[in-house]
Amino acid sequence: MLLMAKMPLETARERAEDWRRRFETLSVPAGETSVTTTLSIGLAEFPTHAATSRALIECADQALYQAKARGRNRVVCYAPTVVV
């Protein structure tokens, strides 16, 4: 978890997207091969998405799971789901 205080959601999304792109280009030597991986990030904004720290973490966690469900290696901003 990373807290980006006083940062608008769009700026945080842009920064997270930059980190995601940079992360996927990293290659770590591992014996005779190398390891690459990807990064999924979930974002939530206080107080827009939640009024407490616990609820904010839950929103960011939901966004992270949405990123993974959509194919991983992406940044997703929290959006409440509507159940009908």
Phi, psi and omega in degrees: 000139179228129178260124178246086186296139175058030179249126177300149183304318182296321177294318177297320179297315179298316180296315179297321178296321177297315178299317181299314180297316179294320183297319183290345178270351180288144177225123183253122178299138179216087182069235181272003181231190174220157182245132173237158179208177179237174184227126173251137184227134174248132181242144173217150185243135175263135357264010183303314184264336182199150182260350179235159181296319179299313180294324179296317178297319178297320178295314179298321179295318177299318178296321177299314179294328175295319178300316180292320180293333181274006175119005178066177179052052179206165176251129179233130174270139181303137173219122180299141178266147179255122178258125182253000000 
